[in-house]
């Protein structure tokens, strides 16, 4: 290529880059304005976020749930704008424990990560970090539940199992067996250990996540708490706050 052609090519390239830069300048404010639309105004502090979550559960448990944020206006708004969840939930995959229903929340209110046994590891922790650090959720709530099949499998098979999500519950089983024995119970009786292991699993996961999210917690931008959902009465009991 001769110098004339090279010069022409360079000028054309600069003109194209200039045009793209100009287009980006025009589009950028529109993107910013779009991302600032909040479809579901929620608590901006961790404490009120937990209060709202539990208030929603009280409605669900009493059969007076209102199913907020399901109308056409909310549906269109969350489709056209960035999500702004006020809480992130780590819950079991159990089909009887859907967080949006249990806490009576609407579209865009909760950022939910689910795995059998509500344990935290690897990519799931990264997902929760996205929901809190990137999306601004003020509360990270770990929700275990009664009659959890994953916990039962961990208790019965302890200390060996082939499935990773079951093995992740073993520390809770170990702690539960100690507690049952200390209280005069039989640590080899699954019926005695399972309820304790269910709660200990929540507590241990919360403590682990508090280490992972220490910076956000220290800044006052996040509360990590946990509780147990009882299938019998549909109520969430806070175990650690």
MARVO-329689 format. One record per residue (C-alpha): residue number from 1; residue in one letter; z, x, y. Coordinates in steps of 0.25 Angstrom, whole numbers, plus 5000, padded with zeros to 4 digits. Each point is the difference from the previous one (the first is absolute). Layout:
<sites>
+-----+----+------+------+------+
:   i : aa :   zz :   xx :   yy :
+-----+----+------+------+------+
: NUM :  A :    Z :    X :    Y :
...
+-----+----+------+------+------+
</sites>
This chain:
<sites>
+-----+----+------+------+------+
:   i : aa :   zz :   xx :   yy :
+-----+----+------+------+------+
:   1 :  X : 5000 : 5000 : 5000 :
:   2 :  X : 4996 : 5006 : 5014 :
:   3 :  X : 5010 : 5000 : 5012 :
:   4 :  X : 4994 : 4988 : 5007 :
:   5 :  X : 5002 : 4991 : 4987 :
:   6 :  X : 5014 : 5005 : 4999 :
:   7 :  X : 5003 : 4998 : 5014 :
:   8 :  X : 4994 : 4986 : 4999 :
:   9 :  X : 5008 : 4997 : 4988 :
:  10 :  X : 5013 : 5005 : 5007 :
:  11 :  X : 4998 : 4991 : 5012 :
:  12 :  X : 4997 : 4988 : 4991 :
:  13 :  X : 5013 : 5003 : 4992 :
:  14 :  X : 5008 : 5000 : 5012 :
:  15 :  X : 4994 : 4987 : 5005 :
:  16 :  X : 5003 : 4993 : 4987 :
:  17 :  X : 5015 : 5006 : 5000 :
:  18 :  X : 5001 : 4995 : 5015 :
:  19 :  X : 4996 : 4986 : 4996 :
:  20 :  X : 5009 : 5000 : 4988 :
:  21 :  X : 5012 : 5004 : 5009 :
:  22 :  X : 4996 : 4990 : 5010 :
:  23 :  X : 5000 : 4989 : 4989 :
:  24 :  X : 5013 : 5004 : 4995 :
:  25 :  X : 5006 : 4999 : 5014 :
:  26 :  X : 4995 : 4986 : 5001 :
:  27 :  X : 5005 : 4996 : 4986 :
:  28 :  X : 5013 : 5007 : 5000 :
:  29 :  X : 5007 : 4991 : 5010 :
:  30 :  X : 4996 : 4988 : 4992 :
:  31 :  X : 5005 : 5006 : 4987 :
:  32 :  X : 5014 : 5003 : 5007 :
:  33 :  X : 5000 : 4986 : 5006 :
:  34 :  X : 4998 : 4994 : 4986 :
:  35 :  X : 5010 : 5008 : 4994 :
:  36 :  X : 5011 : 4996 : 5010 :
:  37 :  X : 4999 : 4985 : 4996 :
:  38 :  X : 5012 : 4996 : 4992 :
:  39 :  X : 4998 : 4988 : 4992 :
:  40 :  X : 5014 : 4999 : 4994 :
:  41 :  X : 5010 : 5005 : 5010 :
:  42 :  X : 5012 : 5004 : 4992 :
:  43 :  X : 5013 : 5008 : 5002 :
:  44 :  X : 4998 : 5014 : 5007 :
:  45 :  X : 5014 : 5005 : 4995 :
:  46 :  X : 5004 : 5003 : 4986 :
:  47 :  X : 5013 : 4991 : 5000 :
:  48 :  X : 4993 : 4987 : 5005 :
:  49 :  X : 4989 : 5003 : 4990 :
:  50 :  X : 5010 : 4999 : 4988 :
:  51 :  X : 5006 : 4987 : 5006 :
:  52 :  X : 4987 : 4994 : 5001 :
:  53 :  X : 4996 : 5003 : 4985 :
:  54 :  X : 5014 : 4995 : 4995 :
:  55 :  X : 4998 : 4987 : 5009 :
:  56 :  X : 4987 : 4998 : 4993 :
:  57 :  X : 5006 : 5001 : 4987 :
:  58 :  X : 5011 : 4990 : 5003 :
:  59 :  X : 4989 : 4990 : 5003 :
:  60 :  X : 4993 : 5003 : 4987 :
:  61 :  X : 5013 : 4999 : 4992 :
:  62 :  X : 5003 : 4987 : 5006 :
:  63 :  X : 4986 : 4994 : 4998 :
:  64 :  X : 4998 : 4999 : 5015 :
:  65 :  X : 4990 : 5011 : 5001 :
:  66 :  X : 4989 : 4998 : 5012 :
:  67 :  X : 4989 : 5009 : 4995 :
:  68 :  X : 4997 : 5006 : 5014 :
:  69 :  X : 4988 : 5007 : 5004 :
:  70 :  X : 4990 : 4993 : 4990 :
:  71 :  X : 4992 : 4992 : 5010 :
:  72 :  X : 4986 : 5003 : 5004 :
:  73 :  X : 5004 : 5007 : 5013 :
:  74 :  X : 5009 : 5010 : 4993 :
:  75 :  X : 4989 : 5002 : 4989 :
:  76 :  X : 4989 : 5003 : 5011 :
:  77 :  X : 5009 : 5009 : 5008 :
:  78 :  X : 5004 : 5009 : 4989 :
:  79 :  X : 4986 : 5001 : 4995 :
:  80 :  X : 4995 : 5004 : 5014 :
:  81 :  X : 5012 : 5009 : 5004 :
:  82 :  X : 5009 : 5012 : 4995 :
:  83 :  X : 5011 : 4996 : 4991 :
:  84 :  X : 5014 : 5000 : 5006 :
:  85 :  X : 5011 : 4998 : 4988 :
:  86 :  X : 5014 : 5000 : 5005 :
:  87 :  X : 5005 : 5004 : 4986 :
:  88 :  X : 4995 : 5008 : 4988 :
:  89 :  X : 5005 : 4995 : 4986 :
:  90 :  X : 5001 : 5007 : 4987 :
:  91 :  X : 5001 : 4990 : 4989 :
:  92 :  X : 4998 : 4998 : 4985 :
:  93 :  X : 4986 : 4996 : 4995 :
:  94 :  X : 5007 : 4988 : 4993 :
:  95 :  X : 4992 : 4987 : 5003 :
:  96 :  X : 5012 : 4992 : 5003 :
:  97 :  X : 5004 : 5009 : 5012 :
:  98 :  X : 4989 : 4999 : 5010 :
:  99 :  X : 5006 : 5006 : 5013 :
: 100 :  X : 4992 : 4991 : 5010 :
: 101 :  X : 5006 : 4988 : 4993 :
: 102 :  X : 5014 : 5005 : 4998 :
: 103 :  X : 5002 : 5004 : 5014 :
: 104 :  X : 4991 : 4988 : 5006 :
: 105 :  X : 4991 : 5009 : 5008 :
: 106 :  X : 4986 : 4999 : 5004 :
: 107 :  X : 4987 : 5007 : 5001 :
: 108 :  X : 5002 : 5014 : 5006 :
: 109 :  X : 5015 : 5000 : 5000 :
: 110 :  X : 5003 : 5008 : 4988 :
: 111 :  X : 4994 : 5013 : 4994 :
: 112 :  X : 5002 : 4999 : 4985 :
: 113 :  X : 5000 : 5011 : 4989 :
: 114 :  X : 5003 : 4995 : 4986 :
: 115 :  X : 5002 : 5007 : 4987 :
: 116 :  X : 5007 : 4996 : 4987 :
: 117 :  X : 5015 : 5003 : 5002 :
: 118 :  X : 4999 : 5002 : 5015 :
: 119 :  X : 5001 : 5015 : 4999 :
: 120 :  X : 4994 : 5010 : 5010 :
: 121 :  X : 4991 : 5012 : 4998 :
: 122 :  X : 4987 : 5007 : 5004 :
: 123 :  X : 4990 : 4991 : 5006 :
: 124 :  X : 5009 : 4989 : 5001 :
: 125 :  X : 5009 : 5007 : 5009 :
: 126 :  X : 4988 : 5005 : 5008 :
: 127 :  X : 4996 : 4985 : 5001 :
: 128 :  X : 5014 : 4996 : 5006 :
: 129 :  X : 4999 : 5012 : 5010 :
: 130 :  X : 4987 : 4994 : 5005 :
: 131 :  X : 5006 : 4986 : 5002 :
: 132 :  X : 5012 : 5006 : 5007 :
: 133 :  X : 4995 : 5013 : 5008 :
: 134 :  X : 4986 : 4995 : 5002 :
: 135 :  X : 5001 : 4985 : 5001 :
: 136 :  X : 5014 : 4999 : 5007 :
: 137 :  X : 5008 : 4992 : 4990 :
: 138 :  X : 5014 : 5001 : 5004 :
: 139 :  X : 5007 : 4997 : 4987 :
: 140 :  X : 4997 : 5005 : 4986 :
: 141 :  X : 5007 : 4991 : 4990 :
: 142 :  X : 5001 : 5003 : 4985 :
: 143 :  X : 5001 : 4987 : 4992 :
: 144 :  X : 5004 : 5000 : 4985 :
: 145 :  X : 5002 : 4987 : 4993 :
: 146 :  X : 5008 : 4994 : 4988 :
: 147 :  X : 4994 : 4999 : 4986 :
: 148 :  X : 4991 : 5012 : 5003 :
: 149 :  X : 4991 : 5004 : 4988 :
: 150 :  X : 4998 : 5014 : 5005 :
: 151 :  X : 5015 : 5003 : 5001 :
: 152 :  X : 5003 : 4993 : 4987 :
: 153 :  X : 4990 : 5009 : 4993 :
: 154 :  X : 5006 : 5012 : 5007 :
: 155 :  X : 5014 : 4996 : 4995 :
: 156 :  X : 4996 : 4997 : 4986 :
: 157 :  X : 4991 : 5013 : 4998 :
: 158 :  X : 5009 : 5010 : 5008 :
: 159 :  X : 4999 : 5012 : 5000 :
: 160 :  X : 4985 : 5000 : 4995 :
: 161 :  X : 4988 : 4992 : 5003 :
: 162 :  X : 4985 : 5002 : 5001 :
: 163 :  X : 4998 : 4992 : 5013 :
: 164 :  X : 5002 : 5008 : 5013 :
: 165 :  X : 5005 : 4988 : 5008 :
: 166 :  X : 5011 : 4997 : 4989 :
: 167 :  X : 5004 : 5015 : 5000 :
: 168 :  X : 5002 : 4999 : 5015 :
: 169 :  X : 5011 : 4990 : 4998 :
: 170 :  X : 5008 : 5009 : 4991 :
: 171 :  X : 5009 : 5006 : 5011 :
: 172 :  X : 5004 : 4986 : 5003 :
: 173 :  X : 5003 : 4997 : 4985 :
: 174 :  X : 5008 : 5013 : 4999 :
: 175 :  X : 5009 : 4996 : 5012 :
: 176 :  X : 5001 : 4986 : 4995 :
: 177 :  X : 5005 : 5004 : 4987 :
: 178 :  X : 5011 : 5009 : 5007 :
: 179 :  X : 5004 : 4988 : 5008 :
: 180 :  X : 5001 : 4990 : 4989 :
: 181 :  X : 5008 : 5010 : 4992 :
: 182 :  X : 5010 : 5003 : 5012 :
: 183 :  X : 5002 : 4985 : 5001 :
: 184 :  X : 5004 : 4999 : 4985 :
: 185 :  X : 4987 : 4994 : 4995 :
: 186 :  X : 4990 : 5005 : 4989 :
: 187 :  X : 4990 : 5009 : 5006 :
: 188 :  X : 4991 : 4998 : 4987 :
: 189 :  X : 5000 : 4985 : 5003 :
: 190 :  X : 4986 : 4997 : 5007 :
: 191 :  X : 5006 : 4987 : 5005 :
: 192 :  X : 5011 : 5007 : 5008 :
: 193 :  X : 4991 : 5011 : 5004 :
: 194 :  X : 4988 : 4993 : 5005 :
: 195 :  X : 5006 : 4993 : 5012 :
: 196 :  X : 5007 : 5013 : 5005 :
: 197 :  X : 4987 : 5008 : 4998 :
: 198 :  X : 4992 : 4990 : 5008 :
: 199 :  X : 5009 : 5002 : 5012 :
: 200 :  X : 5001 : 5015 : 4998 :
: 201 :  X : 4985 : 5001 : 4999 :
: 202 :  X : 4999 : 4994 : 5014 :
: 203 :  X : 5011 : 5009 : 5006 :
: 204 :  X : 4994 : 5013 : 4994 :
: 205 :  X : 4986 : 4996 : 5005 :
: 206 :  X : 5006 : 4997 : 5014 :
: 207 :  X : 5007 : 5013 : 5001 :
: 208 :  X : 4987 : 5008 : 4995 :
: 209 :  X : 4992 : 4993 : 5011 :
: 210 :  X : 5010 : 5003 : 5011 :
: 211 :  X : 4998 : 5014 : 4997 :
: 212 :  X : 4985 : 4999 : 5000 :
: 213 :  X : 5001 : 4992 : 5013 :
: 214 :  X : 5011 : 5008 : 5007 :
: 215 :  X : 4992 : 5003 : 5013 :
: 216 :  X : 4997 : 4985 : 5003 :
: 217 :  X : 5014 : 4996 : 4996 :
: 218 :  X : 5007 : 5011 : 5009 :
: 219 :  X : 4990 : 4995 : 5012 :
: 220 :  X : 5006 : 4986 : 4998 :
: 221 :  X : 4986 : 4995 : 4997 :
: 222 :  X : 5003 : 4996 : 4985 :
: 223 :  X : 5010 : 4993 : 4992 :
: 224 :  X : 5000 : 5002 : 4985 :
: 225 :  X : 5008 : 4990 : 4992 :
: 226 :  X : 4999 : 4993 : 4986 :
: 227 :  X : 5004 : 4988 : 4993 :
: 228 :  X : 4999 : 4991 : 4987 :
: 229 :  X : 4993 : 4987 : 4999 :
: 230 :  X : 5006 : 4991 : 4990 :
: 231 :  X : 4990 : 4991 : 4993 :
: 232 :  X : 5011 : 4990 : 4997 :
: 233 :  X : 5003 : 4996 : 5015 :
: 234 :  X : 4988 : 5007 : 5007 :
: 235 :  X : 5010 : 5007 : 5009 :
: 236 :  X : 4999 : 5015 : 5004 :
: 237 :  X : 5013 : 5008 : 5000 :
: 238 :  X : 5001 : 5012 : 5009 :
: 239 :  X : 5005 : 5012 : 4992 :
: 240 :  X : 4998 : 5011 : 5009 :
: 241 :  X : 4998 : 5000 : 5015 :
+-----+----+------+------+------+
</sites>
